[in-house]
Amino acid sequence: MPDSIKAHEQEHLDEVVAKIKVAQTESKKRIDSAEDDEAGIRKNFVNDLRIKTDSYEGILETALSVRQQQQMLAERQNSWQHATTELSTLKRLEKKAYFARIDFQEGAKSKPETIYIGLGSFSDSPDHFLIYDWRAPISSIYYDGELGDVSYQTPDGEQTVDVQLKRQFQIEDGTIITLYDTDQTVTDQMLLSALSEHSDTKMKSIVTTIQKEQNRIIRDTGSDLLFVQGAAGSGKTAAILQRVAYLLYRYRGHLTAGQVMLFSPNQLFNDYIDQVLPELGEHNMVQMTYYQYAGRRLPKIDVETLAQRFGETNTPAQERISRLKGSLEFFDAVTGYADHLESTDMVFRNIKFNGKVFIPKEKIQEIYYSFNRNYHLSNRLQATKEALIRILNRRISSEMKTKWVEDTIQDLDREHLNALYGDEPREFESADKEFQFLARKVVMQSFGPIRKAIVRARFLSINNQYVHMLRDMPNRIELQDYHISAADWQASVEESVAKLRDHSMQLVDTTPYLYLYDKMTGKAGERDMRYVFLDEIQDYNAFQLAFLKFSFPRARFTMLGDLNQAIFTKENSRTLLQELSTMFDPDKTKVVQLTQSYRSTQQVTDFTKHILKNGEAVTAFDREGELPTVTVAADEADGLQRVIDLVKQNDAENETTAIIGKDLADCRDLTEKLREQGVAVTLIQSENQRLAPGLIVVPSFLAKGLEFDAVIVWQASASRFGADDERQLLYTICSRAMHRLSLVAVGEVSPLLSDVPTDEYEMV
Ligand SMILES: Nc1ncnc2c1ncn2[C@@H]1O[C@H](COP(=O)(O)OP(=O)(O)OP(=O)(O)O)[C@@H](O)[C@H]1O
C-alpha cells in the first residue's frame, strides 16, 4: 500500500477526529446545562409549588403543580442521560473512529459513495454520516461480501450495490497503525492478529472481524428459533453477544436490555462475558444459569448443584427414568395431567386457624369443582379464592362474638388500643358500638394470615400434587417404551417423596415440578421477555426447553450448542435435536452450522478433534502453534512435579494457565499439593465463584465456555478417562486451550487418546 494512501487516510481521520472533539464539547455543554437545570428545578421546587389545600380545586391544583415539576425533572434527566451516552460513544470514537471503509455504487447511474464503519455512528449534520454504526443495514456488506455485487437487507427489503473497495484499518489513539485493501470478507491478516492476542479474564468484542457465517447469526430477525451447532471455539458465544448488541440497536425504542435473557452454563461464564456489551456501548442483558432460574423459584428446596449432578452415579434404571423425565413425551403427559385437574383429582389442604381447621379441604374441593366446566385452572383458582374470601368475611361477624375476642379486648394495653383506633375518630354512640368497632379490628387482624393463605393459594399442595402425578404417570405413559419396569418407577417415586420430605430435589424433577405448579396456578409465563438465548444447549433436556418456551411465550429463541461437548446428556443430546424440531414451526426455524474453530491453534484443534469418535465437523483455523504434549508420570509425586514444571514454563512465557481436573476431589487434592510446594493457585469450586487472574485449578464441569492461553489436563489417565462416554468431556477440556495444551497422566494414559495420530502430539 503506497504511503500516499496512508497519509491521505490519516488526513481524513484527523478531520473526523477534530469534528468528534467539537461534538464532545457540545455534548459536555448539554450535560452541564441539563445538570444546572435539574439543580435549579430541585432548588426552586418548593418555591415554585402552588400549595393550596383549602378546597378540592386547590388540592387538585397542587397535585398538578407537583406533577409538572416532576415532569420537568424527568425531561432534564432524560436529556442528561442522552447526552452522557452520546459523550461516552464520542470518547470511544475519538480513539478508534472506525475500522473499515467501503466504496460502492448503488446503480450504474448513481454517484459512487464512500462510507466508514465504526463502533457507533457519528454525523456532523443530520444527514451527513462520517461514521456508520457497524450494525447499520449498509454495514452488513463489510461482513457479508467480497468485491462486486453484494446484497444487504434494509427495513424496506433487499438492496444490491457494487462494492469497489474494502479497506481495513487498525487505529490506535487516533493514529492509523496499518491498513489493508482486501477483496475478501474480513482478511485473515486482521483475524490472525485478533486471535494471536493473549487470553484475558474478560471476553472482548469481535466487531471488527465478524465472519460471514457469524454475521448471519447476528443479523437474523426472522426466526422464532435460531439454532446454531458450532464446534468448540467457533465463536458461538461471541456471535450471540454481538447479536444482542445488534438487536438492541435494530429495535431501539422498542426493545430494552431487560427484555433479553441469556441462560449460561455457569456463573464464571457470566463473569467472563460481562464486559462485551458495555464495550459496545450497550447494557448487559439478564443473565442466569438454569439452576439459578429454577432455584430462585424454589427457595425452600435444595436443588441439586452442578457438582452433585456431575458426581451422580445412577443405576441404568435411574438413567432411563431421567431420560423419560427429560423428554417431550413427559412434558405432554404433565400437560395432560394438569388439564385433567380441571375436572378431578386436585389435592387440597385444610385452611387452619389457631391450630384448628377453619375451612376444611372437602369444602374447598366442593367449591373448586362447583364451577362451570369451561372454567380452566386459572379462573377456577381465582373463583375459589374469591369464594373463600367471602366465607372469611362472613365469619368475621360470628367470630366477633367469641370469648377470646372479648378477652383480648379487655387485656389490650394503651399502645395496642391506639394502634387499633388508628387515625379514625374515637367518638362512639355507645360503649357497645365501641366494642363492636374494636372486636371487628381484632378479628380482622387475626384473620390476616388466613387471608394471605387464601390469596397465595396455600390451600393447594404442590408437593402432594406432584407425588400424585408421579404415581399416576404409568396410566399416561407406556413405561415399557422406555424399558422401565413398574417396580423401578415405583422405587423412583419413593425416592422423590423422600427427597421432598427432606426439602431437596434432583435437577431432573425440578422442571416438571415447576411446570405442574405453573399449570395449577394458571401462570401464563413472562410475556415481556422478547429474546431468550440458551448457550450450551446440549446440556438441557427437551422438557426444559419446552418449559422455557412455555415460560416465555412471546420470546424468540436462539439456541447454541455443540453436540461434541454434551458432558451431561452425552448421547441423548442427539434425540434432543429431533425433539426440538417438533417444538417450533419449521418455516420459522433456522439452523446454522459453524465448523471453523477460532480459539485454538491448528495443532490444538487437530489434536482435540481426534479425541472424538463420530464428532461433528471441526475445521482448524490456519494459525500455527506448538504440538500438544502428553506426559506419562510414574506416580502422583512425579506427576505433580511435571505439572509444576509446566506451570513455571507457562509463567515464564506469560501464558495464563488453567489446570483442569476431572472432578472436584481431584482438583482439591492437586491444589493442596501445589500450595504445599509454594505454588500460588486459585481453586474454582463452585459455579458461583469469580474468575481470578493467575493460575487456576478448575474441575471439568465448570470450565464450560471458558478459554485460557494454556491448559494442563490433570490426570489424563486411564483411571479418569477410561470409558468411551468420557470422550466428550475430555474433548471439552482440551478445547479450552488457545495456544498450548499439555496432558499429564499418572500411570496409564487414557485410551481415548489412542485414535490421535502420533505425529499430532509429543510425548515428553
Ligand atoms: N470473528 C472473530 N474474530 C475474532 N475472534 C473471534 C471471532 N470468532 C470467535 N473469536 C474468538 O474465538 C474464541 C472462541 O469463541 P467463543 O468462545 O465464542 O466460541 P464458542 O463457540 O462459544 O466455544 P465453546 O463452545 O468451546 O465454548 C474467543 O476468544 C473469540 O473471541
The ligand as a MOL file (V3000), in Angstrom:
LIG
                    3D

  0  0  0     0  0            999 V3000
M  V30 BEGIN CTAB
M  V30 COUNTS 31 33 0 0 0
M  V30 BEGIN ATOM
M  V30 1 N -14.8160 -13.4360 14.1560 0
M  V30 2 C -13.9740 -13.4960 15.1570 0
M  V30 3 N -12.9980 -12.5760 15.2750 0
M  V30 4 C -12.1280 -12.6230 16.3100 0
M  V30 5 N -12.1660 -13.5280 17.2800 0
M  V30 6 C -13.1270 -14.4610 17.2130 0
M  V30 7 C -14.0860 -14.4860 16.1630 0
M  V30 8 N -14.9080 -15.5210 16.3750 0
M  V30 9 C -14.5100 -16.1010 17.5230 0
M  V30 10 N -13.4390 -15.4750 18.0230 0
M  V30 11 C -12.6980 -15.7970 19.2520 0
M  V30 12 O -12.5930 -17.2030 19.3550 0
M  V30 13 C -12.6890 -17.6080 20.7140 0
M  V30 14 C -13.7960 -18.6450 20.8580 0
M  V30 15 O -15.0660 -18.0390 20.6940 0
M  V30 16 P -16.3230 -18.4390 21.5780 0
M  V30 17 O -15.9270 -18.5790 22.9900 0
M  V30 18 O -17.4020 -17.5300 21.2010 0
M  V30 19 O -16.5960 -19.8730 20.9780 0
M  V30 20 P -17.7470 -20.9190 21.3260 0
M  V30 21 O -18.2220 -21.4530 20.0380 0
M  V30 22 O -18.7220 -20.3320 22.2320 0
M  V30 23 O -16.8730 -22.0170 22.0470 0
M  V30 24 P -17.2320 -23.1860 23.0920 0
M  V30 25 O -18.4230 -23.9140 22.6080 0
M  V30 26 O -15.9990 -24.0290 23.0510 0
M  V30 27 O -17.3790 -22.5270 24.4210 0
M  V30 28 C -12.9590 -16.3260 21.5090 0
M  V30 29 O -11.7450 -15.8780 22.0520 0
M  V30 30 C -13.4790 -15.3580 20.4750 0
M  V30 31 O -13.1890 -14.0360 20.8320 0
M  V30 END ATOM
M  V30 BEGIN BOND
M  V30 1 1 1 2
M  V30 2 1 2 3
M  V30 3 2 2 7
M  V30 4 2 3 4
M  V30 5 1 4 5
M  V30 6 2 5 6
M  V30 7 1 6 7
M  V30 8 1 6 10
M  V30 9 1 7 8
M  V30 10 2 8 9
M  V30 11 1 9 10
M  V30 12 1 10 11
M  V30 13 1 11 12
M  V30 14 1 11 30
M  V30 15 1 12 13
M  V30 16 1 13 14
M  V30 17 1 13 28
M  V30 18 1 14 15
M  V30 19 1 15 16
M  V30 20 2 16 17
M  V30 21 1 16 18
M  V30 22 1 16 19
M  V30 23 1 19 20
M  V30 24 2 20 21
M  V30 25 1 20 22
M  V30 26 1 20 23
M  V30 27 1 23 24
M  V30 28 2 24 25
M  V30 29 1 24 26
M  V30 30 1 24 27
M  V30 31 1 28 29
M  V30 32 1 28 30
M  V30 33 1 30 31
M  V30 END BOND
M  V30 END CTAB
M  END
